[in-house]
Amino acid sequence: MRQLLHKLRVFIAVSYAEMMEYRAEILLWILSSIMPFVLMGVWMQASAGAPGRLGMTPAEFARYFLCVFLIRQLTLVWVIYEFERHVVQGTLSARLLHPIDPFWRFFCDHLAERLARLPFLALVTAVFFALYPASFWVPSLRSLALALACLLMAFLLRFIMQYAFAMIAFWSERANAIEDLWFFAYLFLSGYLAPLTLFPEPIRRLAEWTPFPYLIYMPARILMGQPTAVLRGLTVSAVWALLFFVAYRILWRAGLRRYSGMGA
């Protein structure tokens, strides 16, 4: 375990140094992901025109979509595209020679990229509160602690889900098409487009048994200090993470037997 932790620290340090060479590109990626703020304007206007009918004030909608933006930035995963590229180009062979599962290298790349994003996210948050001072709030220490725990679980779940899908690259050159289909469900059921409280009751109850609400909606509510079934959310997330992890391991072993990249 000590050797694994040492290797992970080295991987994160190397990946962070690499990410810092692309600070401008990271900033552009962040600025290109402002859709939550567009949706915020729509819902703020709708709630102002119908006070009380949507269950949230304009300031609360502003806080919610700021949380959505930040959570989305901190849980963003692109491993399926990287893994597919390595399989198609045959460069996965070099990583298979390392005395550690490639899973950890991809995982550390994502963690390092999160660290590189933090200063930019702090800047965006400061500008947001300067433009919308009425939405300013300070989460309690309890809310912050719970939100961080849920955020970590959301990132782990999102990463394992996409990594399991990435294993399809051993059989198809378009594994990312599965992620594209999954992403539509993610948009509607995660709370990205609107708080789930605005959805019809049957859809909301159905969504609670899927992994999606726990990727954005639950951490956002916790940050805002709203009542949330945290234990249930973490339990459902853990079950889904375990299911996708088992699927990944099965597909990984089967995929390696048919992998024929250069040098394999």
C-alpha positions in Angstrom: 0.0 0.0 0.0 2.9 2.4 0.8 4.4 1.8 -2.6 1.1 2.4 -4.3 0.6 5.7 -2.5 4.1 6.7 -3.4 3.5 5.9 -7.1 0.2 7.8 -7.0 1.9 10.9 -5.5 4.6 10.8 -8.2 1.9 10.4 -11.0 -0.1 13.3 -9.6 3.0 15.5 -9.4 4.1 14.7 -12.9 0.5 15.2 -14.3 0.1 18.5 -12.4 3.4 19.8 -13.9 2.1 18.8 -17.4 -1.3 20.4 -16.8 0.3 23.7 -15.7 1.8 23.9 -19.2 -1.7 24.1 -20.6 -3.2 26.7 -18.2 -4.6 28.8 -21.0 -6.3 25.8 -22.5 -7.8 24.8 -19.2 -9.1 28.4 -18.7 -10.7 28.2 -22.2 -12.3 24.9 -21.3 -13.8 26.4 -18.2 -15.1 29.4 -20.0 -16.7 27.2 -22.6 -18.7 25.4 -19.9 -20.9 28.3 -18.9 -24.2 26.7 -19.8 -25.2 26.5 -16.1 -25.1 30.3 -16.0 -27.3 30.6 -19.1 -29.8 28.3 -17.5 -29.5 30.3 -14.3 -30.7 33.4 -16.2 -33.7 31.5 -17.6 -34.8 30.1 -14.2 -34.1 33.4 -12.4 -36.4 35.2 -14.8 -39.0 32.5 -14.6 -39.0 32.6 -10.7 -39.2 36.4 -10.7 -42.3 36.3 -12.9 -44.0 33.7 -10.8 -43.0 34.3 -7.1 -43.3 31.2 -5.0 -44.6 28.9 -7.8 -41.2 27.3 -8.5 -40.2 26.9 -4.9 -37.0 28.9 -5.2 -36.3 32.6 -5.3 -34.1 34.2 -8.0 -31.2 34.3 -5.5 -31.6 30.6 -4.7 -31.6 29.7 -8.4 -28.3 31.8 -8.7 -26.7 29.8 -5.9 -27.9 26.5 -7.2 -26.5 27.0 -10.7 -23.2 28.3 -9.3 -23.0 25.1 -7.4 -23.9 23.1 -10.5 -21.1 24.9 -12.4 -18.5 24.2 -9.7 -19.5 20.6 -9.2 -19.5 19.9 -12.9 -16.0 21.4 -13.2 -14.7 19.3 -10.3 -16.3 16.0 -11.4 -15.6 16.3 -15.2 -14.3 13.1 -16.7 -12.9 12.5 -20.2 -11.1 9.2 -19.6 -13.1 7.3 -22.3 -11.7 9.5 -25.0 -8.1 9.1 -23.7 -8.4 5.4 -23.3 -10.0 4.9 -26.7 -7.2 6.9 -28.3 -4.5 4.8 -26.6 -6.2 1.5 -27.7 -6.8 2.7 -31.3 -3.3 4.0 -31.7 -1.7 1.1 -29.9 0.0 3.3 -27.3 -1.7 1.5 -24.5 1.0 -1.1 -24.9 3.6 1.1 -23.3 1.3 1.6 -20.2 0.8 -2.1 -19.9 4.5 -2.5 -19.4 4.4 -0.3 -16.3 4.2 -2.2 -12.9 0.8 -0.6 -12.1 -2.6 -0.8 -13.6 -3.2 2.0 -16.2 -6.4 2.8 -14.3 -4.3 4.6 -11.7 -2.4 6.7 -14.3 -5.6 8.0 -15.8 -7.1 8.6 -12.4 -4.1 10.7 -11.3 -4.3 12.7 -14.5 -7.8 13.7 -13.6 -6.9 14.6 -10.0 -4.0 16.7 -11.2 -6.2 18.5 -13.7 -8.7 19.3 -10.8 -5.9 21.0 -8.9 -4.9 23.0 -12.0 -8.5 24.2 -12.3 -8.9 25.4 -8.7 -7.4 28.9 -9.1 -9.6 29.6 -12.1 -12.7 28.4 -10.4 -12.0 30.6 -7.4 -11.7 33.6 -9.9 -15.0 32.7 -11.6 -16.7 32.4 -8.2 -15.4 35.8 -7.1 -16.6 37.5 -10.3 -20.0 35.7 -9.9 -20.6 37.2 -6.5 -19.5 40.6 -7.6 -22.1 40.5 -10.3 -24.8 38.9 -8.1 -24.1 40.1 -4.6 -27.7 39.1 -3.4 -26.8 35.4 -4.0 -23.8 35.5 -1.7 -23.8 32.9 1.1 -21.3 31.0 3.3 -22.0 27.3 3.7 -21.7 26.0 7.2 -18.7 23.8 8.1 -21.0 20.8 8.3 -22.4 21.5 4.8 -18.9 21.9 3.5 -17.7 18.6 5.0 -20.8 16.7 3.7 -20.5 18.3 0.3 -16.8 17.4 0.0 -17.6 13.8 0.8 -20.4 13.7 -1.7 -18.2 15.5 -4.3 -15.5 12.9 -3.9 -18.1 10.1 -4.2 -19.5 11.8 -7.3 -16.1 12.0 -8.9 -15.3 8.4 -8.2 -18.7 7.2 -9.5 -18.4 9.3 -12.6 -14.9 8.1 -13.3 -15.6 4.4 -12.7 -18.8 4.7 -14.9 -16.9 6.2 -17.8 -13.9 3.9 -17.4 -16.2 0.9 -17.6 -17.6 2.3 -20.8 -14.1 2.9 -22.1 -13.4 -0.9 -22.1 -15.7 -1.1 -25.1 -12.8 0.4 -27.0 -11.3 -3.1 -27.1 -14.1 -4.2 -29.4 -15.1 -0.9 -31.1 -13.4 2.2 -32.3 -16.4 4.3 -31.3 -16.6 3.5 -27.6 -17.3 7.2 -26.8 -20.7 6.8 -28.6 -21.9 5.0 -25.5 -20.8 7.9 -23.3 -22.7 10.3 -25.7 -25.9 8.4 -25.2 -25.4 8.2 -21.4 -24.7 11.9 -21.3 -28.3 12.7 -22.4 -29.6 10.9 -19.3 -27.0 12.7 -17.2 -28.2 16.1 -18.4 -31.8 15.5 -17.6 -31.6 13.5 -14.4 -28.5 14.9 -12.6 -30.1 18.3 -11.9 -27.8 20.0 -14.5 -30.7 21.5 -16.5 -33.0 22.2 -13.6 -33.4 21.3 -9.9 -35.1 17.9 -9.6 -37.8 19.5 -7.4 -39.2 21.0 -10.6 -39.7 17.5 -12.1 -42.9 15.5 -11.9 -43.0 13.3 -8.8 -42.8 9.9 -10.8 -39.7 11.0 -12.7 -38.1 12.3 -9.5 -38.7 9.1 -7.7 -37.3 7.1 -10.6 -34.2 9.3 -10.8 -33.4 8.7 -7.2 -32.6 5.1 -8.0 -30.2 6.0 -10.8 -26.7 7.3 -10.2 -27.4 10.7 -11.8 -28.9 12.9 -9.0 -25.9 12.1 -6.8 -23.4 13.5 -9.4 -24.7 17.1 -9.2 -28.1 17.6 -7.5 -27.3 16.2 -4.1 -23.9 17.9 -3.6 -25.5 21.2 -4.8 -28.4 21.0 -2.3 -25.9 20.2 0.5 -23.8 23.2 -0.3 -26.9 25.4 -0.2 -27.8 24.0 3.2 -31.0 22.4 2.0 -32.3 19.1 3.6 -30.9 16.1 1.8 -30.9 12.3 2.4 -27.1 12.1 2.4 -26.8 8.5 3.7 -29.2 7.2 1.1 -27.4 9.1 -1.6 -24.0 7.8 -0.6 -25.4 4.3 -0.4 -27.0 4.4 -3.8 -23.8 5.9 -5.3 -21.6 3.2 -3.7 -23.8 0.4 -5.1 -23.6 1.9 -8.6 -19.9 2.4 -8.3 -19.4 -1.2 -7.2 -21.6 -2.5 -10.1 -19.6 -0.4 -12.7 -16.3 -1.5 -11.1 -17.2 -5.2 -11.4 -18.2 -4.5 -15.1 -14.9 -2.7 -15.7 -12.8 -5.6 -14.3 -14.7 -8.2 -16.3 -14.4 -6.2 -19.5 -10.8 -5.3 -18.8 -9.7 -9.0 -18.5 -11.7 -10.0 -21.6 -10.4 -7.0 -23.6 -6.8 -7.6 -22.8 -7.1 -11.1 -24.3 -8.1 -9.6 -27.7 -6.0 -6.4 -27.6 -3.6 -6.4 -30.5 -2.0 -3.0 -30.4 1.5 -2.3 -31.6 3.9 -4.0 -29.2 1.2 -5.9 -27.3 
